[in-house]
Amino acid sequence: MAVQSHWFSVGPIVPWAEAGVGAVATQSLVDPSYGPLGLALMRTGRSAPNALKSLLAGDEGRAVRQVAMIDAAGRVATHTGDRCIAAAGHITDDEHQFSVQANLMLGEEVWPAMAKAYRETTGDLADRMLAALQAAQDVGGDIRGKQSAAIVIVAAESTGKPWVDRTFDLRIEDHPTPIKELKRLVRLQRAYLHMNAGDVAMEHGNFKQASQEYAAAETLAPEIVEIPFWHAVTLAGSEEVSKALPIFRRVFAREPVWADLVPRLVPSGLLPDDPDLIKRILAEAPPKPLRR
């Protein structure tokens, strides 16, 4: 689920998703209960169309609701009430298993542009949803303007660990260009997913795979000094000191304060209690300026 709106903090209200169950978007004059109730119905095995039909039947305000649901089997259902503020509409694509919907738009070109961008964009799910949001904005978007955005992506199957299954859960609460900012955060999230994969590889002694993951993270987010720092720490802690020292040197040259953190990692067990090793690492830091 991905969304942009001229409304503060749209993230906690519109998108709902659960691994192995499905996703819900509840918008227009929002009734947030469609999110948890829709997921609860789909969790019992009800299809998205059936779940949405049931919830609409019990909602006296359905004429002002806009809701979309997709279940884990890819079945899609969408509702745009006839009293939703124009321009409002949706496209449901059963073949490609997605729905786009919009209300309070500048014009009726918005949701067709979203569907076209989603179908034609290459890349993963996040790329395609971001392209759909951008396409909506490019043809006018929300008549009120821009303010917040969010993206939520969960795994197709549940591991029983929601913190693992939720690969993207990013929110822009209030920003002049929320889609641009959301794209930036998606890029950073990709980088940290590589960092996490590198940590797992290190735990299993696969240093080559870990190094590849850390390098991928740094390529995606070269502005984040912390990424190569922890790469170097992991290498130093696994007796790959010759590979770690050049990375430490680059980190300390950019932000010397990271050298001050190195000795503090010994009591935490993140670096060996080896004074010679710590001395070698700190020797990569630039000299501190003299104080007078």
C-alpha positions in Angstrom: 0.0 0.0 0.0 1.3 3.5 -0.9 -0.5 6.8 -0.5 -0.1 10.5 -0.8 -2.5 13.1 0.5 -3.0 16.8 1.5 -3.7 15.7 5.0 -1.4 15.6 8.0 0.1 12.2 8.9 -1.9 10.0 6.4 0.3 7.0 7.3 -1.5 5.8 10.5 -4.9 6.0 8.9 -5.0 4.8 5.3 -2.6 1.8 4.8 -3.1 -1.5 6.6 -1.3 -4.7 5.8 -0.5 -8.1 7.3 1.8 -10.7 5.9 0.0 -13.8 4.5 -3.3 -12.0 4.9 -3.6 -8.9 2.6 -3.8 -5.2 2.5 -6.4 -2.5 2.9 -6.6 1.2 1.9 -9.3 3.2 3.6 -9.7 6.8 2.5 -12.0 9.6 1.4 -14.1 10.4 4.6 -12.1 7.7 6.4 -13.4 5.0 8.7 -10.2 3.5 10.0 -12.0 0.4 11.2 -12.1 -0.9 7.7 -8.3 -1.6 8.1 -8.3 -3.9 11.1 -11.7 -5.4 10.4 -10.9 -6.1 6.7 -7.6 -7.8 7.8 -9.5 -9.8 10.4 -12.0 -11.1 7.9 -9.3 -12.0 5.3 -7.4 -13.7 8.1 -10.3 -16.1 8.5 -10.1 -17.0 4.8 -12.7 -14.6 3.4 -11.7 -13.2 0.0 -11.1 -9.4 -0.4 -14.3 -8.9 -2.4 -16.3 -10.8 0.2 -14.7 -9.0 3.1 -15.3 -5.6 1.6 -18.9 -6.4 0.7 -19.6 -7.4 4.3 -18.1 -4.2 5.8 -19.9 -2.0 3.3 -23.2 -3.6 4.1 -22.9 -2.6 7.8 -21.7 1.0 7.1 -24.4 3.7 6.9 -21.6 6.1 5.6 -20.6 3.9 2.7 -21.5 6.6 0.2 -18.6 8.7 1.3 -16.1 5.9 1.7 -13.4 4.9 -0.6 -11.8 1.5 0.2 -9.6 -1.0 -1.6 -8.6 -4.5 -0.4 -6.4 -7.3 -1.8 -6.0 -10.7 -0.2 -3.0 -13.0 -0.1 -4.4 -14.9 -3.1 -4.3 -11.7 -5.2 -8.1 -11.1 -5.3 -8.9 -7.4 -5.4 -11.9 -5.3 -4.5 -12.5 -1.6 -4.5 -15.4 0.7 -3.6 -15.8 4.4 -4.4 -19.0 5.8 -2.8 -21.2 8.0 -5.0 -20.8 10.9 -2.5 -17.0 10.9 -2.5 -15.7 14.4 -3.3 -14.9 14.7 -7.0 -12.8 14.0 -8.8 -13.0 10.5 -7.4 -12.7 7.0 -8.9 -10.7 3.8 -9.1 -9.4 1.1 -11.4 -9.3 -2.5 -10.3 -7.0 -4.8 -12.3 -7.6 -8.5 -11.5 -5.1 -9.6 -14.1 -2.2 -7.7 -12.5 -3.7 -7.9 -9.0 -3.8 -4.3 -8.0 -6.1 -1.4 -7.5 -5.6 2.4 -7.7 -8.0 4.9 -6.3 -8.2 8.6 -5.6 -10.6 11.3 -4.4 -10.5 15.0 -4.1 -8.3 15.0 -7.2 -7.7 17.9 -9.6 -9.1 15.8 -12.5 -10.2 12.4 -13.6 -6.9 11.7 -15.3 -5.3 10.8 -12.0 -6.2 7.2 -11.4 -5.8 6.1 -15.0 -2.3 7.6 -14.9 -1.6 5.7 -11.7 -2.7 2.4 -13.3 -0.7 3.0 -16.4 2.5 3.8 -14.4 2.0 0.7 -12.2 1.6 -1.6 -15.1 4.5 -0.2 -17.2 7.1 0.4 -14.5 9.9 -2.1 -14.1 11.3 -2.9 -10.7 10.0 -4.3 -7.5 6.7 -3.5 -5.7 8.0 -0.4 -4.1 9.3 1.0 -7.4 5.9 0.4 -9.0 3.9 1.9 -6.3 6.1 5.0 -6.1 5.8 5.4 -9.8 2.0 5.3 -9.5 2.1 8.0 -6.8 4.4 10.1 -9.0 2.2 9.7 -12.0 -0.8 10.9 -10.0 1.1 14.0 -9.0 2.3 14.6 -12.5 -1.2 15.0 -13.8 -2.4 17.2 -11.0 -2.8 15.0 -7.9 -4.8 16.2 -4.9 -6.6 19.5 -5.7 -5.6 20.8 -2.3 -1.9 20.1 -2.8 0.7 17.9 -1.1 1.4 17.2 2.6 2.0 13.6 3.6 2.7 10.1 2.2 3.3 6.5 3.3 4.3 3.1 2.0 3.7 -0.3 3.7 5.0 -3.6 2.2 4.7 -6.9 4.0 5.9 -10.4 3.0 3.6 -12.7 1.0 3.8 -15.3 3.7 3.9 -14.8 7.4 7.0 -16.0 9.4 5.2 -15.3 12.7 7.6 -12.4 13.3 5.9 -9.2 12.2 9.1 -7.2 12.6 10.7 -9.4 9.9 7.6 -9.6 7.6 7.2 -5.8 7.4 9.9 -4.8 4.9 8.7 -1.3 4.4 6.8 0.9 6.8 7.7 4.5 6.0 5.8 7.7 6.7 6.1 11.3 5.7 4.0 13.2 8.1 4.3 16.8 6.8 6.6 17.8 3.9 6.4 20.1 0.9 7.4 17.3 -1.5 6.3 14.1 0.3 6.8 11.7 -2.7 10.3 12.9 -3.2 11.0 12.4 0.5 9.3 9.0 0.5 11.6 7.9 -2.4 14.6 9.0 -0.4 13.5 7.0 2.6 12.8 3.9 0.5 16.4 4.2 -0.8 17.7 4.3 2.8 15.4 1.4 3.8 16.9 -0.7 1.0 20.4 0.1 2.2 19.6 -1.0 5.8 17.9 -4.2 4.5 21.3 -5.0 2.9 23.0 -4.1 6.3 20.7 -6.5 8.1 21.5 -9.2 5.5 25.2 -8.6 6.0 24.9 -9.0 9.7 23.1 -12.3 9.2 25.8 -13.5 6.8 28.5 -12.6 9.3 26.7 -14.5 12.0 26.9 -17.6 9.7 30.6 -17.0 8.9 29.9 -16.0 5.3 32.3 -13.1 5.1 32.2 -12.8 1.3 28.4 -12.5 1.3 28.5 -10.1 4.2 31.0 -7.8 2.5 28.9 -7.8 -0.7 25.8 -6.8 1.3 27.6 -4.0 3.2 29.0 -2.7 -0.1 25.6 -2.7 -1.6 24.3 -0.7 1.4 27.0 1.8 1.1 26.4 2.2 -2.7 22.7 2.9 -2.0 23.3 5.4 0.8 26.9 6.8 0.5 25.9 9.8 2.7 25.4 7.6 5.8 28.7 7.3 7.5 27.4 4.8 10.0 27.0 2.1 7.3 30.7 1.7 6.6 31.6 2.2 10.2 29.7 -0.9 11.3 31.0 -2.8 8.3 34.5 -2.1 9.5 33.6 -3.0 13.1 32.3 -6.4 11.9 35.3 -7.1 9.8 37.7 -6.2 12.7 35.8 -8.3 15.1 36.1 -11.3 12.7 39.8 -11.0 12.2 39.6 -9.3 8.9 41.5 -6.3 10.2 43.4 -5.6 7.0 40.1 -5.1 5.2 38.7 -3.1 8.1 41.4 -0.5 8.5 41.0 1.3 5.2 37.2 1.6 5.9 37.9 3.0 9.4 40.2 5.5 7.8 37.6 6.8 5.4 35.0 7.0 8.1 37.2 8.9 10.5 38.3 11.3 7.8 34.7 12.2 7.2 33.5 12.3 10.8 36.3 12.0 13.4 33.9 11.5 16.3 33.4 7.9 15.2 36.9 7.1 16.5 35.7 8.1 20.0 33.2 5.3 19.8 35.7 2.5 19.1 36.9 1.9 22.7 33.4 1.9 23.9 32.6 -1.2 21.8 34.9 -3.4 23.7 32.9 -3.7 26.9 29.8 -4.5 24.8 31.6 -7.3 23.1 31.4 -5.7 19.6 35.2 -5.5 19.4 37.7 -7.9 21.0 39.4 -6.9 24.2 42.7 -6.4 22.4 44.5 -3.2 23.1 46.8 -3.6 20.1 43.8 -3.9 17.8 42.1 -0.9 19.2 45.4 1.1 18.9 45.7 0.1 15.2 42.1 1.2 14.5 42.5 4.5 16.3 45.8 5.1 14.4 43.6 5.6 11.3 42.0 8.7 12.8 43.3 12.1 11.9 45.3 13.9 14.6 43.1 16.0 16.9 43.7 19.7 16.7 45.7 21.2 19.6 43.7 23.3 22.0 45.2 26.6 23.3 
